[in-house]
Amino acid sequence: MIQQILHIIFFLLFLYLAVYTVYFFIVAVAGKLIRPRIYQPHPDKKSIAVVIPSYKEDHIIINTAQKAAAHDYPVDKFRVYIAADRLQPETVAQLKQIPNVEVLEVFFELGSKARSLNKLFNWIPAGRHEVAIILDADNVMMPGCLEKVNAAFQNGFRAVQSHRMAKNLNTPVAVLDALAEETNNHLFRKGQRALGFSSSTIGSGMAFEFLKIKDIYDDQDILGNPACDRVVDFETMKADICIEFIDDAYVLDEKVGNKQVFEKQRTRWIESQIIHLRLFFDKKSGHLPKTKDYFNKLFANLAAPRLLFLGGYFLAFALAVLEYLTGYSILFPAPVWWLGPMGLYGATYIIAIPGKFYSRQTMKAFAHIPVLVWSMVRSLFKLNVDRKEFVHTPKAFTQDN
């Protein structure tokens, strides 16, 4: 009886892992074979608001604001806006001295990215900007980023996700976090666009029509939602707006440097995914057009974090060894059947990981994967999808460190 129950459990696990592994593999191959569109500077320039919510990030926000204000886009066509939530008075004073930067001081009891953005969008004079790009307080736009964003909007897109990449590779955990980010870029942005689907958003480095993103953040339901980035992705899908991914519009982002922050961040991400998934079944979401993006995003949101996939395959491998040693059948189907999806999963990563990560530094970082898998498992026991505060992860790295 116990053996039959185990066979049923592992058969269901096998089906789940195999189906999603095939999905990831197809997307990875598409992202490799089909080149993304390259955007050249357009003679006409959209007016762009660069909006940056900052919560207790005195140590990094000045550097971020200075680099954003000095970006190589016509200075009369963009402006930087910062929501200063609990920044020190001297930090606010320094920010106000930076040309082309405007600062709005805000204070929220629990700290809220959504409320900060809502305040910013309603504070910026109506009609001043056509496009808004959202950055985190640690983000740095690389040269040409806004030019490429502008070109995408000039070509008819109403939403754009830039290529967010690692600012730092200073610890093994940061290397693995950067590798995960680039894999996500390939699978959920580059690969999705190659197949004709909308890119997913990341939470920063994403640009929208100003009036549309203001309208999304004016919804009261988003204000207390720590997964506001996922709500933005959902509402964009609901409006049948295709999100373009610009592979060479780079935005640098700080990667987490230790497993404690990694665990905290992943807890927030899993909560956000669950909240995103619930939106598909919430009656308050209203009518949802059953487009190809609707079904694709619903399917993608049902996928577990890929570190848990790795854990699942490792468990199957360990049980296969145990079966060999004891002769007691645990897995179903037989271990040889598991080799197919395991190999395909490995091939997916080989395809999706950029060549620059095939290095000795990455090989050393791989030794930390079991610890991070365990951190991911621990994060499952800390989930609170009804929390109202934004789970803040501290950032401190600048390119000048």
VENURTA-V166372 format. One record per backbone hydrogen bond with DSSP energy under -1.0 kcal/mol. NH is the residue of the N-H (numbers start at 1). CO is the residue of the C=O. If there is no record, write none. Layout:
nh=NH co=CO
nh=NH co=CO
This chain:
nh=5 co=1
nh=6 co=2
nh=7 co=3
nh=8 co=4
nh=9 co=5
nh=10 co=6
nh=11 co=7
nh=12 co=8
nh=13 co=9
nh=14 co=10
nh=15 co=11
nh=16 co=12
nh=17 co=13
nh=18 co=14
nh=19 co=15
nh=20 co=16
nh=21 co=17
nh=22 co=18
nh=23 co=19
nh=24 co=20
nh=25 co=21
nh=26 co=22
nh=27 co=23
nh=28 co=24
nh=29 co=25
nh=30 co=26
nh=31 co=27
nh=32 co=28
nh=33 co=29
nh=34 co=30
nh=48 co=77
nh=49 co=131
nh=50 co=79
nh=51 co=133
nh=52 co=81
nh=54 co=83
nh=56 co=85
nh=60 co=57
nh=61 co=57
nh=64 co=60
nh=65 co=61
nh=66 co=62
nh=67 co=63
nh=68 co=64
nh=69 co=65
nh=70 co=66
nh=71 co=68
nh=73 co=71
nh=77 co=74
nh=79 co=48
nh=80 co=100
nh=81 co=50
nh=82 co=102
nh=83 co=52
nh=84 co=104
nh=85 co=54
nh=85 co=83
nh=92 co=88
nh=93 co=89
nh=94 co=90
nh=95 co=91
nh=96 co=92
nh=98 co=95
nh=101 co=98
nh=102 co=80
nh=104 co=82
nh=106 co=84
nh=116 co=112
nh=117 co=113
nh=118 co=114
nh=119 co=115
nh=120 co=116
nh=121 co=117
nh=122 co=118
nh=123 co=119
nh=124 co=120
nh=128 co=125
nh=130 co=47
nh=131 co=47
nh=132 co=208
nh=133 co=49
nh=134 co=206
nh=135 co=51
nh=139 co=136
nh=140 co=252
nh=142 co=250
nh=145 co=142
nh=148 co=144
nh=149 co=145
nh=150 co=146
nh=151 co=147
nh=152 co=148
nh=153 co=149
nh=154 co=150
nh=155 co=151
nh=156 co=153
nh=157 co=152
nh=160 co=207
nh=161 co=244
nh=162 co=205
nh=163 co=249
nh=164 co=162
nh=165 co=251
nh=167 co=253
nh=175 co=171
nh=176 co=172
nh=177 co=173
nh=178 co=174
nh=179 co=175
nh=180 co=176
nh=181 co=177
nh=182 co=178
nh=183 co=179
nh=184 co=180
nh=185 co=181
nh=186 co=182
nh=187 co=183
nh=188 co=184
nh=190 co=185
nh=191 co=186
nh=193 co=189
nh=194 co=190
nh=195 co=191
nh=196 co=193
nh=197 co=192
nh=199 co=243
nh=200 co=188
nh=205 co=134
nh=207 co=160
nh=208 co=132
nh=209 co=158
nh=210 co=130
nh=213 co=209
nh=214 co=210
nh=215 co=211
nh=216 co=212
nh=217 co=213
nh=219 co=216
nh=222 co=219
nh=225 co=222
nh=231 co=227
nh=232 co=228
nh=233 co=229
nh=234 co=230
nh=235 co=231
nh=236 co=232
nh=237 co=233
nh=238 co=234
nh=239 co=235
nh=240 co=237
nh=241 co=236
nh=244 co=159
nh=246 co=161
nh=249 co=246
nh=251 co=163
nh=252 co=140
nh=253 co=165
nh=262 co=258
nh=263 co=259
nh=264 co=260
nh=265 co=261
nh=266 co=262
nh=267 co=263
nh=268 co=264
nh=269 co=265
nh=270 co=266
nh=271 co=267
nh=272 co=268
nh=273 co=269
nh=274 co=270
nh=275 co=271
nh=276 co=272
nh=277 co=273
nh=278 co=274
nh=279 co=275
nh=280 co=277
nh=281 co=278
nh=285 co=282
nh=286 co=283
nh=291 co=289
nh=295 co=291
nh=296 co=292
nh=297 co=293
nh=298 co=294
nh=299 co=295
nh=300 co=296
nh=301 co=297
nh=303 co=300
nh=308 co=305
nh=309 co=305
nh=310 co=306
nh=311 co=307
nh=312 co=308
nh=313 co=309
nh=314 co=310
nh=315 co=311
nh=316 co=312
nh=317 co=313
nh=318 co=314
nh=319 co=315
nh=320 co=316
nh=321 co=317
nh=322 co=318
nh=323 co=319
nh=324 co=320
nh=325 co=321
nh=326 co=322
nh=327 co=323
nh=337 co=334
nh=342 co=338
nh=343 co=339
nh=344 co=340
nh=345 co=341
nh=346 co=342
nh=347 co=343
nh=348 co=344
nh=349 co=345
nh=350 co=346
nh=351 co=347
nh=352 co=348
nh=353 co=349
nh=357 co=354
nh=358 co=355
nh=359 co=357
nh=363 co=359
nh=364 co=360
nh=365 co=361
nh=366 co=362
nh=367 co=364
nh=368 co=365
nh=369 co=366
nh=372 co=368
nh=373 co=369
nh=374 co=370
nh=375 co=371
nh=376 co=372
nh=377 co=373
nh=378 co=374
nh=379 co=375
nh=381 co=378
nh=382 co=379
nh=387 co=384
nh=390 co=111
nh=401 co=398
